[in-house]
Amino acid sequence: MRRTMLLAGLAAAGLGAAGLGAAGLGAAGLAAPTPPAAAAAPLQVAAEAPAPKAAEGRSMSRQTRIDGTRLLKLCSTRGTTQGCEAYIDGIADTISFYQRNSPIGANGKPVAAGVCVPFDATARQLREVVVSWLQSNTAERGRRAADIVIHVLRQTYPCA
């Protein structure tokens, strides 16, 4: 039932289920203190290098086509906020997983822990800081949603 509601909400926002993957919905029901608001700073993302190409001309690295504008719509449209929260939770969970389980990067150097989302942060709180940043940074909405979410989480929840 939840999946049906999520897919219906995505369709209402003009988004397909592709691109959200199998992200978990997180602990949206836990109460937690409100996190600090993300500063309205321009997105600092390294210049994107072209994706490596497979032998048949296909990209070896799948990336969603959701940009900041589509994410803001998903996060702001009644009935689709669960999809938004699942998307953001999936990114936060992936960051946490790699920080815990892959301490050495591809270059052989330790991976810096740049994002430390508190355990008790709710999916709703994460959505609220991302939406706030997107509303304050309209010029950055054309960037990939995943890059925006990582930037906002890093800004809002830096590791001590």
Backbone as CSV, one residue per row, in Angstrom:
resi,resn,N_x,N_y,N_z,CA_x,CA_y,CA_z,C_x,C_y,C_z
1,MET,0.821,-1.186,0.000,0.000,0.000,0.000,0.866,1.252,0.000
2,ARG,1.902,1.264,0.863,2.793,2.418,0.927,3.471,2.665,-0.411
3,ARG,3.911,1.562,-1.047,4.575,1.680,-2.346,3.620,2.253,-3.384
4,THR,2.355,1.806,-3.352,1.360,2.316,-4.295,1.146,3.808,-4.076
5,MET,1.063,4.230,-2.808,0.883,5.652,-2.505,2.093,6.449,-2.973
6,LEU,3.292,5.906,-2.766,4.509,6.582,-3.181,4.540,6.737,-4.688
7,LEU,4.229,5.662,-5.416,4.247,5.720,-6.883,3.180,6.675,-7.398
8,ALA,2.015,6.690,-6.765,0.961,7.626,-7.179,1.407,9.064,-6.946
9,GLY,2.069,9.297,-5.828,2.563,10.639,-5.529,3.620,11.082,-6.517
10,LEU,4.498,10.167,-6.903,5.529,10.490,-7.896,4.898,10.835,-9.222
11,ALA,3.886,10.071,-9.608,3.207,10.348,-10.873,2.538,11.716,-10.822
12,ALA,1.949,12.068,-9.680,1.299,13.372,-9.537,2.289,14.512,-9.662
13,ALA,3.538,14.268,-9.272,4.567,15.301,-9.360,5.253,15.289,-10.718
14,GLY,4.825,14.376,-11.601,5.431,14.305,-12.926,6.733,13.523,-12.947
15,LEU,6.957,12.688,-11.935,8.182,11.896,-11.858,7.836,10.427,-11.879
16,GLY,8.670,9.636,-12.513,8.492,8.191,-12.492,9.168,7.608,-11.281
17,ALA,8.960,6.342,-11.037,9.609,5.678,-9.912,11.091,5.505,-10.169
18,ALA,11.504,5.463,-11.435,12.929,5.333,-11.749,13.652,6.541,-11.204
19,GLY,14.780,6.336,-10.644,15.536,7.449,-10.097,15.436,7.515,-8.594
20,LEU,14.419,6.867,-8.015,14.336,6.850,-6.565,14.903,5.561,-6.008
21,GLY,15.046,4.548,-6.828,15.647,3.301,-6.374,14.847,2.688,-5.246
22,ALA,15.525,1.925,-4.430,14.869,1.231,-3.329,15.245,1.887,-2.018
23,ALA,15.212,3.204,-1.972,15.596,3.921,-0.765,14.589,3.677,0.339
24,GLY,15.067,3.584,1.577,14.190,3.409,2.720,13.562,4.724,3.128
25,LEU,12.461,4.653,3.857,11.780,5.865,4.274,12.322,6.404,5.584
26,GLY,13.193,5.692,6.253,13.822,6.208,7.467,12.864,6.241,8.635
27,ALA,13.286,6.888,9.710,12.510,6.948,10.938,11.775,8.273,11.016
28,ALA,10.811,8.475,10.143,10.127,9.761,10.044,9.296,10.074,11.279
29,GLY,9.000,9.102,12.106,8.151,9.357,13.241,8.890,9.760,14.502
30,LEU,10.197,9.767,14.523,10.940,10.113,15.731,10.986,11.610,15.943
31,ALA,10.875,12.038,17.173,10.996,13.455,17.479,12.463,13.789,17.694
32,ALA,12.869,14.916,17.204,14.258,15.334,17.352,14.326,16.840,17.312
33,PRO,15.396,17.416,17.866,15.519,18.861,17.804,15.655,19.310,16.358
34,THR,15.177,20.522,16.097,15.271,21.067,14.748,16.728,21.369,14.432
35,PRO,17.238,20.883,13.275,18.631,21.126,12.911,18.833,22.571,12.492
36,PRO,20.089,23.041,12.495,20.333,24.392,12.048,19.976,24.520,10.574
37,ALA,19.501,25.699,10.189,19.141,25.919,8.786,20.391,25.926,7.931
38,ALA,20.259,25.369,6.734,21.386,25.359,5.801,21.630,26.778,5.319
39,ALA,22.862,27.198,5.329,23.206,28.532,4.867,22.919,28.645,3.386
40,ALA,22.508,29.815,2.978,22.219,30.057,1.565,23.523,30.368,0.845
41,ALA,24.269,29.343,0.571,25.550,29.505,-0.112,25.475,28.792,-1.446
42,PRO,26.173,29.295,-2.450,26.141,28.618,-3.742,26.732,27.222,-3.637
43,LEU,26.222,26.359,-4.455,26.660,24.976,-4.477,28.078,24.886,-5.002
44,GLN,28.946,24.239,-4.232,30.335,24.042,-4.631,30.517,22.585,-5.016
45,VAL,30.468,22.306,-6.288,30.639,20.950,-6.780,31.757,20.982,-7.797
46,ALA,32.638,20.008,-7.690,33.731,19.926,-8.660,33.152,19.790,-10.058
47,ALA,33.862,20.312,-11.028,33.401,20.201,-12.409,33.181,18.736,-12.742
48,GLU,32.041,18.457,-13.342,31.719,17.074,-13.659,32.535,16.606,-14.842
49,ALA,33.233,15.518,-14.632,33.965,14.888,-15.721,32.985,14.004,-16.473
50,PRO,33.195,13.810,-17.753,32.296,12.915,-18.475,32.344,11.518,-17.856
51,ALA,31.189,10.883,-17.797,31.126,9.530,-17.230,31.938,8.583,-18.099
52,PRO,32.639,7.631,-17.476,33.381,6.654,-18.270,32.412,5.883,-19.153
53,LYS,32.859,5.512,-20.321,32.005,4.807,-21.263,32.330,3.318,-21.282
54,ALA,31.297,2.522,-21.308,31.463,1.076,-21.434,31.758,0.754,-22.892
55,ALA,32.110,-0.459,-23.157,32.483,-0.885,-24.509,31.388,-0.589,-25.526
56,GLU,30.128,-0.703,-25.145,29.038,-0.493,-26.080,28.555,0.947,-26.089
57,GLY,29.314,1.862,-25.527,28.927,3.263,-25.524,27.952,3.638,-24.425
58,ARG,27.710,2.732,-23.520,26.812,3.031,-22.403,27.614,3.549,-21.227
59,SER,26.993,4.392,-20.429,27.641,4.903,-19.236,27.815,3.779,-18.226
60,MET,28.960,3.745,-17.566,29.213,2.720,-16.557,28.635,3.129,-15.208
61,SER,28.216,4.369,-15.077,27.735,4.882,-13.809,26.354,5.491,-14.006
62,ARG,25.339,4.848,-13.455,23.981,5.350,-13.601,23.761,6.554,-12.692
63,GLN,23.144,7.572,-13.237,22.799,8.759,-12.462,21.382,9.167,-12.832
64,THR,20.613,9.587,-11.839,19.241,10.010,-12.122,19.257,11.316,-12.901
65,ARG,18.144,11.587,-13.526,18.007,12.835,-14.272,17.223,13.866,-13.458
66,ILE,17.081,13.614,-12.175,16.351,14.551,-11.323,17.269,15.715,-10.991
67,ASP,16.797,16.920,-11.253,17.574,18.103,-10.896,16.901,18.792,-9.710
68,GLY,17.466,19.907,-9.281,16.943,20.607,-8.117,15.512,21.075,-8.288
69,THR,15.156,21.493,-9.498,13.787,21.944,-9.759,12.801,20.805,-9.566
70,ARG,13.109,19.636,-10.112,12.224,18.481,-9.962,12.185,18.000,-8.522
71,LEU,13.334,18.059,-7.828,13.353,17.641,-6.425,12.496,18.582,-5.584
72,LEU,12.589,19.888,-5.830,11.780,20.845,-5.075,10.297,20.573,-5.299
73,LYS,9.917,20.268,-6.531,8.511,19.954,-6.818,8.095,18.682,-6.072
74,LEU,8.940,17.666,-6.107,8.655,16.413,-5.414,8.517,16.636,-3.912
75,CYS,9.371,17.493,-3.366,9.390,17.739,-1.923,8.299,18.703,-1.465
76,SER,7.674,19.396,-2.403,6.703,20.427,-2.047,5.273,20.110,-2.464
77,THR,5.079,19.083,-3.272,3.753,18.745,-3.772,3.064,17.803,-2.802
78,ARG,1.871,18.178,-2.400,1.108,17.353,-1.466,0.967,15.936,-2.022
79,GLY,1.275,14.953,-1.202,1.161,13.565,-1.609,2.447,12.975,-2.161
80,THR,3.476,13.797,-2.347,4.727,13.266,-2.899,5.907,13.443,-1.955
81,THR,5.661,13.976,-0.769,6.783,14.230,0.131,7.444,12.942,0.611
82,GLN,6.710,11.821,0.644,7.339,10.550,1.026,8.403,10.156,0.013
83,GLY,8.146,10.390,-1.248,9.132,10.094,-2.285,10.361,10.964,-2.134
84,CYS,10.148,12.226,-1.825,11.255,13.153,-1.587,12.084,12.687,-0.398
85,GLU,11.403,12.352,0.685,12.108,11.916,1.886,12.869,10.622,1.639
86,ALA,12.296,9.716,0.855,12.983,8.463,0.529,14.239,8.748,-0.292
87,TYR,14.144,9.675,-1.221,15.294,10.040,-2.060,16.423,10.606,-1.193
88,ILE,16.093,11.560,-0.322,17.101,12.192,0.539,17.656,11.184,1.542
89,ASP,16.776,10.374,2.152,17.233,9.339,3.084,18.191,8.371,2.396
90,GLY,17.888,8.004,1.172,18.752,7.082,0.435,20.141,7.651,0.247
91,ILE,20.226,8.929,-0.054,21.538,9.577,-0.214,22.256,9.636,1.128
92,ALA,21.545,10.052,2.186,22.162,10.132,3.516,22.630,8.756,3.983
93,ASP,21.818,7.734,3.751,22.196,6.374,4.145,23.411,5.884,3.356
94,THR,23.465,6.207,2.085,24.602,5.799,1.255,25.888,6.467,1.726
95,ILE,25.812,7.754,2.043,26.987,8.463,2.561,27.461,7.790,3.843
96,SER,26.531,7.530,4.744,26.865,6.902,6.020,27.481,5.523,5.810
97,PHE,26.908,4.745,4.913,27.420,3.401,4.628,28.864,3.466,4.143
98,TYR,29.135,4.321,3.181,30.495,4.390,2.641,31.492,4.968,3.639
99,GLN,31.061,5.886,4.477,31.967,6.422,5.497,32.331,5.338,6.513
100,ARG,31.378,4.448,6.815,31.626,3.364,7.765,32.392,2.204,7.157
101,ASN,32.081,1.858,5.922,32.583,0.619,5.348,33.652,0.765,4.278
102,SER,33.901,1.947,3.820,34.929,2.163,2.798,35.849,3.300,3.230
103,PRO,36.645,3.057,4.267,37.480,4.142,4.777,38.594,4.566,3.821
104,ILE,38.884,3.752,2.811,39.930,4.091,1.855,39.284,4.322,0.492
105,GLY,39.534,5.475,-0.104,38.958,5.818,-1.389,39.686,5.158,-2.545
106,ALA,39.212,5.417,-3.750,39.795,4.835,-4.961,41.241,5.278,-5.159
107,ASN,41.592,6.444,-4.607,42.962,6.945,-4.744,43.897,6.389,-3.672
108,GLY,43.374,5.483,-2.828,44.196,4.872,-1.791,44.321,5.708,-0.532
109,LYS,43.693,6.867,-0.499,43.747,7.740,0.675,42.465,7.589,1.490
110,PRO,42.534,7.878,2.795,41.328,7.777,3.630,40.236,8.726,3.131
111,VAL,39.003,8.247,3.192,37.854,9.065,2.821,37.510,9.950,4.015
112,ALA,37.442,11.236,3.778,37.097,12.171,4.854,35.607,12.062,5.161
113,ALA,35.269,12.059,6.425,33.868,12.033,6.839,33.356,13.465,6.835
114,GLY,32.705,13.853,5.755,32.253,15.234,5.611,30.820,15.464,6.000
115,VAL,30.037,14.404,6.160,28.625,14.526,6.503,28.356,13.628,7.699
116,CYS,27.837,14.198,8.772,27.513,13.424,9.969,26.092,13.779,10.416
117,VAL,25.113,13.177,9.751,23.711,13.407,10.099,23.444,12.716,11.428
118,PRO,22.903,13.431,12.409,22.620,12.804,13.705,21.663,11.626,13.561
119,PHE,21.848,10.636,14.397,21.029,9.434,14.362,19.546,9.757,14.499
120,ASP,19.211,10.755,15.310,17.802,11.049,15.560,17.202,12.065,14.593
121,ALA,17.924,12.472,13.569,17.364,13.385,12.565,16.293,12.636,11.777
122,THR,15.146,13.252,11.601,14.049,12.605,10.885,14.118,12.907,9.396
123,ALA,13.432,12.078,8.630,13.347,12.297,7.183,12.711,13.659,6.899
124,ARG,11.736,14.030,7.690,11.080,15.328,7.496,12.079,16.473,7.702
125,GLN,12.916,16.377,8.725,13.910,17.420,8.972,14.891,17.537,7.811
126,LEU,15.334,16.396,7.282,16.254,16.428,6.148,15.573,17.088,4.950
127,ARG,14.318,16.732,4.707,13.565,17.346,3.603,13.459,18.843,3.799
128,GLU,13.158,19.279,5.014,12.993,20.707,5.282,14.268,21.505,5.015
129,VAL,15.439,20.971,5.384,16.672,21.734,5.134,16.998,21.765,3.643
130,VAL,16.698,20.686,2.924,16.939,20.672,1.476,15.984,21.643,0.788
131,VAL,14.710,21.623,1.143,13.731,22.536,0.543,14.110,23.984,0.833
132,SER,14.491,24.276,2.058,14.894,25.635,2.416,16.060,26.110,1.551
133,TRP,17.042,25.241,1.363,18.205,25.607,0.550,17.786,25.835,-0.903
134,LEU,16.955,24.954,-1.436,16.495,25.088,-2.826,15.698,26.376,-3.024
135,GLN,14.893,26.745,-2.045,14.121,27.979,-2.148,15.021,29.212,-2.091
136,SER,16.125,29.128,-1.370,17.054,30.260,-1.232,18.080,30.334,-2.364
137,ASN,18.248,29.277,-3.114,19.297,29.202,-4.137,18.697,28.834,-5.493
138,THR,17.836,29.681,-5.987,17.115,29.381,-7.222,18.045,29.168,-8.410
139,ALA,19.166,29.846,-8.454,20.090,29.718,-9.579,20.768,28.350,-9.624
140,GLU,20.739,27.615,-8.518,21.411,26.317,-8.445,20.487,25.138,-8.741
141,ARG,19.214,25.407,-8.974,18.237,24.323,-9.137,18.458,23.459,-10.374
142,GLY,19.232,23.915,-11.333,19.483,23.129,-12.530,20.510,22.023,-12.321
143,ARG,21.173,22.026,-11.185,22.171,20.994,-10.893,21.501,19.680,-10.522
144,ARG,22.279,18.593,-10.595,21.767,17.270,-10.215,21.297,17.283,-8.768
145,ALA,20.143,16.690,-8.536,19.564,16.665,-7.192,20.480,15.993,-6.187
146,ALA,21.140,14.914,-6.575,22.025,14.212,-5.638,23.158,15.125,-5.182
147,ASP,23.740,15.899,-6.112,24.810,16.828,-5.740,24.304,17.891,-4.766
148,ILE,23.086,18.358,-5.004,22.494,19.373,-4.119,22.284,18.794,-2.728
149,VAL,21.711,17.597,-2.651,21.436,16.980,-1.347,22.734,16.768,-0.577
150,ILE,23.761,16.261,-1.235,25.051,16.048,-0.567,25.610,17.375,-0.063
151,HIS,25.537,18.403,-0.885,26.035,19.726,-0.485,25.282,20.251,0.744
152,VAL,23.957,20.157,0.720,23.148,20.668,1.833,23.406,19.866,3.108
153,LEU,23.502,18.550,2.994,23.780,17.732,4.177,25.164,18.051,4.744
154,ARG,26.137,18.239,3.873,27.496,18.576,4.321,27.503,19.937,5.031
155,GLN,26.753,20.885,4.495,26.670,22.218,5.104,25.926,22.212,6.442
156,THR,24.842,21.440,6.491,23.985,21.430,7.670,24.501,20.525,8.780
157,TYR,25.110,19.412,8.390,25.559,18.421,9.364,27.056,18.088,9.174
158,PRO,27.922,19.063,9.341,29.357,18.770,9.180,29.838,17.895,10.338
159,CYS,30.839,17.098,10.079,31.423,16.283,11.139,32.311,17.158,12.011
160,ALA,32.270,16.911,13.296,33.062,17.716,14.250,34.525,17.363,14.187
